[in-house]
Amino acid sequence: MERTLVVKVTAGADAPERCSQAFTVATTALAAGATVSLWLTGESAWFALPGRAAEFELPHAAPLPDLLDALLAGGMVTLCTQCAARRGIGPGDVIEGVRIAGAPTFVEEIMADGVQALVY
């Protein structure tokens, strides 16, 4: 049975270790063959914008732009609708491949058979 991992990232530059862990776990699962969906919520919403991941720095961590690129190439990246609206981010502002969706879509993903959800 194929496994699916849904990772919700609530942290950004405000909690860099937690943020980096979420991206690292998501890309590691992707590399291991899992289907991966990463949700950008809270302060991680800013990483849906071009160039913002490049501003993130954490010593001894994989570069966030590389992790985000891997997730965009092999998984799904979603920006929370409300989080985007609170930050004035619209569909035309985000990196190509990032979708904007809300709680109903998140709940649908995590309630499917064979899904593991993690929140960071």
N, C-alpha and C positions, 0 to 999 in steps of 0.2 A: 504494500500500500504506500502510495506517495504521501509524504507529509507536507503540510503547509504551515508556515510560521507567519504570524501577523505580529509586527513589532510597532508599538505606539511609543514615539519619542516625545516626551513632554518638556525636555530640557534642551537648552542651547548653550550659548556662551555663559549663561548664568550658573550652570552646573556642568562644566566641561567633561568631567570624568563620566558622569551618568550618560551624557549625550554620546560620547565616544563609544562607550560600552554598547549602547543600543545599535549604533551603526556597525560596530565590529561583529556583534552577534548576528545581526541580519546578513551581513556579507559572508560570514563564515557558514551560516546555514545555506545560503545560496550556493557557495562553492561545494558544499557537501551534497548538493542535488535537491534540496528542498525548494518548494515554491515559496517565495517570500514576498510579503506585502509590508512596506514600511509606511507608517502614518506620521506625518509631521504635524505636531500640535504644540500649543503653547509657544515658548520661545524658539523651538526648533523650526517653527513656521518660516522664519527668515531664510532658512537654507533652501527654500523653494525658489528663491530669487537668484538670477545669474550672478556669479562672483562671490556670493555671501559665504559659501562653504570654504572658499580660499582664505577668508579672514579668520577662520577658526584655527586656533593653535593649542595643542596639548602635547607636552614633551613625552616622548616614548610611545606615541600613539600613531597609528596609520593616518596619513593625510585624509581629512574628511572629503575633499573633492574626489579622491580616488575611490573611496567607499561609496559615495553618492553615485559616481559614474557607473560603478559595477551594479548597483541596485537599479539604476535606470536602464541599463543594458539587459539585465537578466531577470529582474523582478518587476514589482509595481511600486511606485512612489505616489502617495496621496497627501495632499494638503487639506487639513480640516477647514471646512467651509466657514465656520464661525471664527476660527483663529485667523483666517485670511481676511475676513471682513473687519475684524477688530484692528488689523494692521494696515488696512487700506490696500491689500493685495488683491488684484483681479486676475482673471484667466490669462489676459495678455501680458502679465508681468512675470509669469513663472517660467522656469526652465522647460524646454521642450521635453515632453514625456511625463511631466508631473500633472496629475489630475487633481481637481478640487472636488471633494465630496464630504458628506456629513455623517452624522451618527447612524442614520438608517443603513448606509452602505457599510460602515464599520461593523455594526451589529450583524448584518448579513454575512460578512466575511468570517467573523469569529464564531458564529453559531453553526457553521458548516461542519460536516463530519470530517474527522481527521485533522482538525485545526488546533494548533497551540498558539495562544496569544500571550505576549509579554508586554508589560508597560514599564518604561524607564522614565 
